[in-house]
Amino acid sequence: MSTLNRALENAAQAADCGLRFLDRRERETWVSWSEIYESSLAVAGGLRDAGVAWGDRIVLIYPTEPEFFEAFFGVLMCGAVPVPVYPPIRLGRLDEFHRRTARMIQAVGAPLVLCDRLVRRVIGEAVLRAGPRLGCRTLAELPTGVEFAAEVAPEDLALIQFSSGTTMAPRPVVLTHQAVMAQARILNGFWPDTAEVQHSGVSWLPLYHDMGLIGCVFPALERPATLSLISPESFVSHPAIWLRTISRYRATVSPAPNFAYGICVEKIRDEDLKGVDLSCWRVALNGAEAVAPAVLRSFTERFARWGFRREALTPVYGLSEAALAVTFAELDRPFTTRRFLRRSLSDRGEAVEDEAGVELVSVGTALPGFEVSIRDAKGGVLKSRREGRVWVAGPSLMKGYHGLPKETQAVLENGWLDTGDRGFFCDGDLYLTGRAKDIIVLRGRNHSPVEIEQIADQQPGVRKGCSAAVSCLADGGVREEIILFVERRKDATAQQSQDIPEICRREVLASTGLALDHVFVLEPGTLPRTSSGKIRRQETLGHHLLGELTSPAPPSKLGLVKIVARSVKAVFELNRSRQG
């Protein structure tokens, strides 16, 4: 099977496999691959009759629901290219959502936006700004009565996925059928079915993001197998639903970013896990953002009582431009961490082990078919234990950024991709030190913001995974300052909130030798994030410099009334429908 279309047609023959949707109350809705295949043929016919042509980019804006898959595969069956983008979630960020959605629609030149009824009531302004010629429609509004299935080839486009955009605006990553199917086959090769174990998965990850769609849905399609899906909103508000679902359906594979494991430790109560057995969970992948050693340890210790094995937690590395995974730590073995001398890394880019150094997590070795190299600023390959930029080559690299030839040329070279990440090899394993554009340079030395943020995460009153460390020039450009932004916990006491700056300064200085010039304590939900939940460090700094973050002007009563009147009812109904 060399295309997603063929994979769906094949999966439709497996009557006992498909997608299981659980709402917030954990009520189940089952949809077989066969039903999705039949629905997609009808959608494809409707799209063709509505004027969608071969190769058109069709934007999809859906929550986690069966209709997303009818739309996604219907677009593929029509010969067009699906472009999933994130749906509206938070009432207070609708203006930002409208602007970003309009830019995404324009970036890919989409003639049509597909969404469900409730989403359309919220996104109207964004669509009007972008001006797709076929407008915004629900599937029910497409012409009916004719089925259609276009012939597609492995080299044809299967998906345009926007990168997370941690250091720049999200870019439209172009992926072929060949690339995404190669990624799905590689992933499935790590957990083959046996007489003792029939693998299945659970995911709460967004369907517009590579870890959720390419990492969870496509492997289940390629096998074929069953995948249980929970909405991201349900997980964030009730994280125990993730572990209960794994136990309930005896799932073996379930990935998540590092922050999710931290949320589970912080928010799940013992009484939430009555009757739960996590011994079935064999592969708990941890990736998509920096992996914190403290979170790995706290998660394994916290949930060992419910059968979770340390060997299951597996740090990994990947990125959108590679259609997800690039390296895996070894499965069925405890994760590996090592400590390296800070001064040596920051001064000379040399990884020297030291018991008092910074602790880093191994993200393993390259997946089958992939190569990874560490290069200097001139492109020269560096030896082991030398830090530099991470370059990768493999069978699932992107074709490029849609409509951005200069940006594509800047990162793709002779089959290799400049990831923009920094790291080094040690005894064959890859260790990451951060994003090149986020590195804090102080008096000629490089420092990772991640280490500062992880220290802040451990302090009383600070929300885990809600910190941003940045640097900027001060005093007319003659001095570099380090600034730390932290969100306080909702239940933080007044004293804890007041003590956060001094505690963070003291602990960061003691652990890293770095003196923070400023520490700003923010309200929960203040820091700008990517669609997948990562903190945008440079955007945070930009808002601060404009006085829009640390000293925000209170909204006028009239402005607040206008915002609420325009959106509160629609968002309320949208979230209510998702929660059951």
MARKEMAR-161194 format. One record per residue (C-alpha): residue number from 1; chain; x, y, z. Coordinates in steps of 0.5 Angstrom, whole numbers, plus 2048, in hexadecimal, padded with zeros to 3 digits. Each point is the difference from the previous one (the first is absolute). Example, Ala and Ser with C-alpha at 12.3 -4.5 7.8 and 13.67 -1.06 7.14 Angstrom:
// MARKEMAR-161194
1,A,819,7F7,810
2,A,802,807,7FE
// end
This chain:
// MARKEMAR-161194
1,A,800,800,800
2,A,804,806,7FD
3,A,7FA,805,802
4,A,7FB,802,805
5,A,7FA,7FF,7FB
6,A,803,7F9,7FF
7,A,801,7FF,808
8,A,7F9,802,801
9,A,7FD,7FB,7FB
10,A,804,7FB,803
11,A,7FE,801,807
12,A,7F9,800,7FE
13,A,800,7F9,7FF
14,A,802,7FF,808
15,A,7F9,800,803
16,A,802,800,807
17,A,805,806,7FF
18,A,7FF,807,800
19,A,7FF,807,805
20,A,7FD,800,807
21,A,7FE,807,802
22,A,7FF,801,807
23,A,7FD,807,803
24,A,801,803,806
25,A,7FC,7FB,804
26,A,803,7FB,7FD
27,A,7FA,7FE,7FC
28,A,803,7FC,7F9
29,A,7FE,801,7F9
30,A,803,7FB,7FB
31,A,801,801,7F9
32,A,803,7FA,7FC
33,A,806,802,7FA
34,A,7FA,7FD,7FC
35,A,7FB,805,801
36,A,806,806,800
37,A,801,7FD,7F9
38,A,7F9,800,7FD
39,A,7FF,807,803
40,A,806,803,7FD
41,A,7FE,7FD,7F9
42,A,7FA,804,801
43,A,803,806,802
44,A,805,800,7FB
45,A,7FA,800,7FB
46,A,7FD,806,803
47,A,807,804,800
48,A,801,7FE,7F9
49,A,7F9,803,7FE
50,A,801,806,804
51,A,806,802,7FC
52,A,806,7FD,804
53,A,805,7FE,7FB
54,A,806,7FC,800
55,A,805,802,804
56,A,7FC,806,804
57,A,802,801,807
58,A,7FA,7FF,804
59,A,800,803,807
60,A,7FD,7FC,806
61,A,7FE,802,807
62,A,7FD,7FB,804
63,A,801,7FE,807
64,A,801,7F8,802
65,A,7FA,7FD,7FD
66,A,7FE,7FB,7FA
67,A,7FE,806,7FB
68,A,808,802,800
69,A,802,7F9,7FD
70,A,7FA,800,7FB
71,A,802,807,7FE
72,A,808,7FE,800
73,A,7FF,7FA,7FC
74,A,7FB,803,7FB
75,A,804,805,7FE
76,A,806,7FB,7FF
77,A,7FB,7FC,7FC
78,A,7FE,806,7FC
79,A,807,801,7FE
80,A,801,806,804
81,A,805,802,806
82,A,7FD,800,807
83,A,803,806,804
84,A,7FE,7FF,808
85,A,800,806,804
86,A,7FE,801,807
87,A,7F9,801,802
88,A,7FE,806,805
89,A,801,7FE,808
90,A,801,806,804
91,A,7FB,805,800
92,A,805,806,802
93,A,804,7FE,7FA
94,A,7FB,800,7FA
95,A,803,807,7FD
96,A,807,7FC,800
97,A,7FD,7FA,7FD
98,A,7FC,804,7FB
99,A,807,803,7FD
100,A,804,7FA,800
101,A,7FA,7FC,7FD
102,A,800,805,7FA
103,A,807,800,7FF
104,A,800,7F8,800
105,A,7FB,800,7FB
106,A,803,806,7FB
107,A,807,7FC,801
108,A,7FD,7FA,7FD
109,A,7FC,803,7FB
110,A,7FA,7FC,802
111,A,7F9,801,7FC
112,A,7FC,7FC,805
113,A,800,800,808
114,A,7FC,7FA,803
115,A,7FE,800,807
116,A,7FA,7FD,804
117,A,7FA,805,802
118,A,802,802,807
119,A,807,802,7FD
120,A,7FE,804,7FA
121,A,7FC,804,805
122,A,807,803,803
123,A,804,800,7FA
124,A,7FC,804,7FB
125,A,804,806,801
126,A,807,7FC,7FF
127,A,7FD,7FE,7F9
128,A,7FD,806,7FE
129,A,807,803,801
130,A,803,7FB,7FC
131,A,7FB,800,7FA
132,A,800,7F8,7FE
133,A,7FC,800,7F9
134,A,7FC,7FA,803
135,A,7FF,803,807
136,A,7FF,7FC,806
137,A,7FB,7FA,800
138,A,7FE,7FA,804
139,A,800,7F9,7FD
140,A,7F8,800,801
141,A,801,806,7FB
142,A,803,7FC,7FA
143,A,7FD,7FE,7FA
144,A,7FE,7F8,801
145,A,7FE,7FA,7FC
146,A,807,7FF,7FD
147,A,806,7FC,802
148,A,807,801,7FE
149,A,807,7FE,801
150,A,806,803,7FC
151,A,806,7FC,7FE
152,A,806,803,804
153,A,807,7FE,800
154,A,806,7FF,806
155,A,803,807,7FD
156,A,7F9,804,801
157,A,7FF,804,805
158,A,7FC,7FD,806
159,A,800,806,805
160,A,803,807,802
161,A,801,801,807
162,A,802,806,804
163,A,806,800,804
164,A,7FF,801,807
165,A,804,807,800
166,A,804,800,806
167,A,805,805,7FD
168,A,7FC,803,7FA
169,A,7F9,800,7FD
170,A,7FD,7F9,7FE
171,A,803,7FE,7FA
172,A,7FC,7FC,7FB
173,A,803,7F9,800
174,A,7FF,7FC,7F9
175,A,800,7F8,801
176,A,7FF,7FB,7FB
177,A,7FC,7FA,800
178,A,807,7FC,800
179,A,803,804,806
180,A,7FA,7FF,805
181,A,7FF,7F9,7FE
182,A,808,7FF,801
183,A,7FF,803,807
184,A,7FA,7FB,801
185,A,804,7FA,7FE
186,A,806,802,804
187,A,7FC,801,807
188,A,7FC,7FA,7FF
189,A,806,7FC,7FF
190,A,802,801,807
191,A,7FA,7FD,803
192,A,7FE,7FA,7FC
193,A,7FA,7FC,802
194,A,802,7F9,803
195,A,7FC,7FA,803
196,A,800,803,807
197,A,7FF,807,7FE
198,A,7FB,804,7FB
199,A,802,807,800
200,A,7FB,806,800
201,A,801,807,802
202,A,7FD,806,804
203,A,801,807,7FE
204,A,7FD,807,803
205,A,805,804,7FB
206,A,7FD,805,7FB
207,A,7FE,7FD,7F9
208,A,803,806,7FD
209,A,807,7FF,803
210,A,805,7FB,7FD
211,A,801,7FC,807
212,A,7F8,7FF,800
213,A,7FF,7FE,7F9
214,A,806,7FE,7FD
215,A,803,7FC,806
216,A,7F9,7FD,802
217,A,7FB,800,7FB
218,A,804,7FE,7FA
219,A,804,7FA,803
220,A,7F9,7FD,803
221,A,7FD,801,7F8
222,A,806,7FD,7FE
223,A,800,7FA,804
224,A,7FA,800,800
225,A,7FE,800,808
226,A,7FC,804,805
227,A,801,807,802
228,A,7FC,803,806
229,A,800,808,800
230,A,7FF,805,805
231,A,7FF,807,7FF
232,A,806,805,802
233,A,7FB,804,804
234,A,7FE,7FA,804
235,A,807,7FE,802
236,A,802,807,802
237,A,7FA,800,805
238,A,800,7F9,802
239,A,807,7FD,7FF
240,A,7FE,7F9,803
241,A,7FB,7FF,7FA
242,A,806,7FE,7FC
243,A,803,7FB,805
244,A,7F9,7FD,801
245,A,7FF,7FF,7F9
246,A,807,7FD,7FF
247,A,7FE,7FB,806
248,A,7F9,7FF,7FE
249,A,801,7FE,7F8
250,A,807,7FC,802
251,A,804,805,7FB
252,A,807,7FF,7FF
253,A,803,806,7FD
254,A,7FE,807,802
255,A,805,807,7FF
256,A,800,807,803
257,A,804,806,800
258,A,804,801,807
259,A,7FB,805,803
260,A,7FA,7FA,800
261,A,804,7FC,804
262,A,801,806,805
263,A,7F9,801,800
264,A,7FE,7F9,802
265,A,805,800,806
266,A,7FD,807,802
267,A,7F9,7FF,7FF
268,A,7FE,7F9,800
269,A,7FD,7FE,807
270,A,801,7F9,803
271,A,7F8,7FF,800
272,A,800,802,7F8
273,A,804,7F9,7FF
274,A,7FB,7FB,804
275,A,801,7F9,7FC
276,A,805,803,7FB
277,A,805,7FB,7FE
278,A,806,803,7FB
279,A,804,7FA,800
280,A,7FD,7FF,7F8
281,A,804,807,7FE
282,A,806,7FE,7FD
283,A,802,806,7FC
284,A,7FF,807,803
285,A,804,804,7FB
286,A,802,807,803
287,A,802,805,7FB
288,A,7FE,806,7FC
289,A,803,805,805
290,A,806,800,804
291,A,800,7FA,805
292,A,801,801,807
293,A,804,7FB,805
294,A,7FC,802,806
295,A,7F9,7FF,7FC
296,A,802,7F9,7FE
297,A,802,7FE,807
298,A,7FA,803,803
299,A,7FB,7FD,7FB
300,A,803,7F9,801
301,A,800,800,808
302,A,7F9,803,800
303,A,7FD,7FB,7FC
304,A,804,7FA,802
305,A,7FA,7FE,805
306,A,7FC,7FF,7FA
307,A,804,7FB,7FC
308,A,804,805,7FC
309,A,807,7FE,7FE
310,A,806,804,7FF
311,A,802,7FD,7FA
312,A,7FA,802,7FC
313,A,802,808,801
314,A,804,801,7F9
315,A,803,807,7FF
316,A,800,801,7F8
317,A,801,806,7FB
318,A,7FD,802,7FA
319,A,7FD,806,7FC
320,A,7FB,802,7FB
321,A,805,801,7FB
322,A,801,7F8,800
323,A,7F9,7FE,801
324,A,801,7FF,807
325,A,805,7FB,803
326,A,808,800,7FF
327,A,803,7FD,806
328,A,7FD,7FB,805
329,A,803,7FE,807
330,A,801,7F8,800
331,A,7F9,7FD,802
332,A,7FF,7FC,806
333,A,806,803,804
334,A,800,805,805
335,A,802,807,7FD
336,A,807,803,800
337,A,802,806,803
338,A,807,803,801
339,A,803,806,803
340,A,805,805,7FC
341,A,804,806,802
342,A,7FC,806,7FF
343,A,806,805,7FF
344,A,803,7FB,7FB
345,A,7FA,800,7FC
346,A,7FF,807,800
347,A,807,802,7FF
348,A,803,7FB,7FB
349,A,7FA,7FC,7FE
350,A,803,7FA,803
351,A,7FC,7FB,804
352,A,804,7FE,806
353,A,7FD,7FB,805
354,A,800,803,807
355,A,7FC,7FE,806
356,A,7FE,807,802
357,A,7FE,802,7F8
358,A,7F9,801,7FD
359,A,7FC,7FA,7FF
360,A,7FE,7FE,7F9
361,A,7FC,7FA,7FD
362,A,802,7FC,7FB
363,A,7FB,800,7FA
364,A,803,7F9,7FD
365,A,802,7FF,7F9
366,A,7FE,801,7F9
367,A,7FA,7FC,7FE
368,A,801,7FB,7FA
369,A,801,804,7FA
370,A,802,806,803
371,A,807,803,801
372,A,802,806,805
373,A,806,804,800
374,A,802,806,804
375,A,803,806,7FC
376,A,804,806,802
377,A,7FE,807,7FD
378,A,803,7FF,7FA
379,A,7FD,7F9,7FF
380,A,806,7FC,802
381,A,7FE,7F9,803
382,A,802,800,808
383,A,803,7FA,803
384,A,7FD,7FD,806
385,A,7FF,804,807
386,A,800,807,7FB
387,A,7FA,804,801
388,A,7FD,803,7F9
389,A,7FA,800,7FC
390,A,7FC,7FA,7FF
391,A,7FF,7FE,7F8
392,A,7FC,7FA,7FE
393,A,7FF,7FC,7FA
394,A,7FA,7FA,7FF
395,A,7FA,7FE,7FC
396,A,7FB,804,803
397,A,803,807,7FF
398,A,7FC,806,7FE
399,A,7FF,802,7F8
400,A,801,807,803
401,A,7FC,806,803
402,A,7FA,802,7FB
403,A,801,806,7FC
404,A,807,802,804
405,A,806,7FE,7FB
406,A,805,804,804
407,A,7FE,7FD,807
408,A,800,7F9,7FD
409,A,807,801,7FD
410,A,803,802,806
411,A,7FE,7FA,804
412,A,800,7FA,7FB
413,A,807,7FF,7FD
414,A,802,7F9,7FB
415,A,7FB,7FC,804
416,A,801,803,807
417,A,7FC,804,805
418,A,803,805,804
419,A,7FB,7FF,806
420,A,802,807,804
421,A,801,7FC,806
422,A,807,7FF,804
423,A,803,7FA,803
424,A,806,7FB,800
425,A,801,7F9,800
426,A,803,7FC,806
427,A,801,7F8,7FF
428,A,7FC,800,7FA
429,A,7FA,803,803
430,A,7FD,807,7FF
431,A,7FF,806,805
432,A,7FD,806,7FE
433,A,801,807,803
434,A,7FB,804,7FD
435,A,7FE,804,7FA
436,A,805,804,7FD
437,A,7FC,807,800
438,A,7FE,7FF,807
439,A,807,7FF,803
440,A,802,805,805
441,A,806,804,7FE
442,A,804,803,806
443,A,807,803,800
444,A,801,7FB,7FA
445,A,7FE,7FA,803
446,A,7FA,7FC,7FE
447,A,7FA,7FE,805
448,A,7FA,7FC,7FF
449,A,7FA,803,803
450,A,7FD,7F9,801
451,A,804,7FF,806
452,A,7FE,807,803
453,A,7F9,7FE,7FF
454,A,800,7F9,803
455,A,803,803,806
456,A,7FA,805,800
457,A,7FB,7FB,7FF
458,A,802,7FC,807
459,A,7FF,806,804
460,A,7FA,801,805
461,A,7FA,804,7FC
462,A,803,7FF,7F9
463,A,7FC,7FD,7FB
464,A,804,7FA,7FD
465,A,801,801,7F9
466,A,7FE,807,800
467,A,807,804,800
468,A,804,804,7FB
469,A,807,802,800
470,A,803,805,7FB
471,A,806,805,7FF
472,A,800,807,7FE
473,A,804,806,7FF
474,A,800,805,805
475,A,803,807,801
476,A,800,802,7F9
477,A,803,7F9,7FE
478,A,806,800,804
479,A,7FD,7FB,805
480,A,7FD,7F9,800
481,A,7FA,7FF,805
482,A,7FD,7F9,801
483,A,7F8,801,802
484,A,7FC,7FA,802
485,A,7F8,800,800
486,A,7FC,7FB,804
487,A,7F9,7FF,801
488,A,7FE,7FF,807
489,A,7FB,7FA,801
490,A,7F9,801,801
491,A,800,7FE,807
492,A,806,804,802
493,A,800,804,806
494,A,801,807,801
495,A,807,7FF,803
496,A,802,7FA,7FB
497,A,7FF,805,7FB
498,A,804,806,803
499,A,805,7FB,802
500,A,801,7FD,7F8
501,A,805,805,7FE
502,A,805,800,805
503,A,800,7F8,801
504,A,801,7FF,7F8
505,A,806,805,800
506,A,803,7FC,806
507,A,7FF,7F9,7FD
508,A,802,802,7F9
509,A,806,803,803
510,A,802,7FA,804
511,A,7FF,7FB,7FB
512,A,802,804,7FA
513,A,804,806,802
514,A,7FC,804,7FC
515,A,7FD,807,803
516,A,7F9,801,7FE
517,A,7FF,808,7FF
518,A,7F9,800,800
519,A,7FA,7FB,802
520,A,7F9,801,7FE
521,A,7FA,7FC,803
522,A,7FA,800,7FB
523,A,7F9,7FE,801
524,A,7FF,7F8,7FE
525,A,7FF,800,7F8
526,A,804,806,7FF
527,A,806,7FE,7FC
528,A,7FF,7FF,7F8
529,A,800,7F9,7FE
530,A,800,7FC,7F9
531,A,7FA,7FC,7FE
532,A,803,7FA,803
533,A,801,803,807
534,A,808,802,800
535,A,802,807,802
536,A,802,805,7FB
537,A,806,803,804
538,A,801,806,7FA
539,A,7F9,802,800
540,A,800,800,807
541,A,806,805,800
542,A,7FD,804,7FB
543,A,7F9,801,804
544,A,804,802,806
545,A,804,805,7FC
546,A,7FA,803,7FD
547,A,7FD,800,808
548,A,7FA,7FB,7FE
549,A,802,7FB,804
550,A,803,802,807
551,A,7FC,806,801
552,A,7FA,7FF,7FB
553,A,7FB,806,800
554,A,7F9,7FD,803
555,A,7FB,800,7FA
556,A,7FA,805,800
557,A,7F9,7FE,802
558,A,7FE,801,7F9
559,A,805,7FC,7FD
560,A,7FF,7FA,805
561,A,7F8,801,7FE
562,A,802,7FF,7F9
563,A,804,7FA,801
564,A,7FC,7FD,804
565,A,7F9,801,7FC
566,A,804,7FE,7F9
567,A,803,7F9,803
568,A,7FE,7FE,807
569,A,7F9,7FC,7FD
570,A,804,7FD,7FA
571,A,806,7FD,804
572,A,7FB,7FE,806
573,A,7FC,7FC,7FC
574,A,807,7FD,7FC
575,A,803,7FE,807
576,A,7F9,7FD,802
577,A,800,7FC,7FA
578,A,807,7FD,801
579,A,7FF,7FE,807
580,A,7F9,7FD,7FF
// end
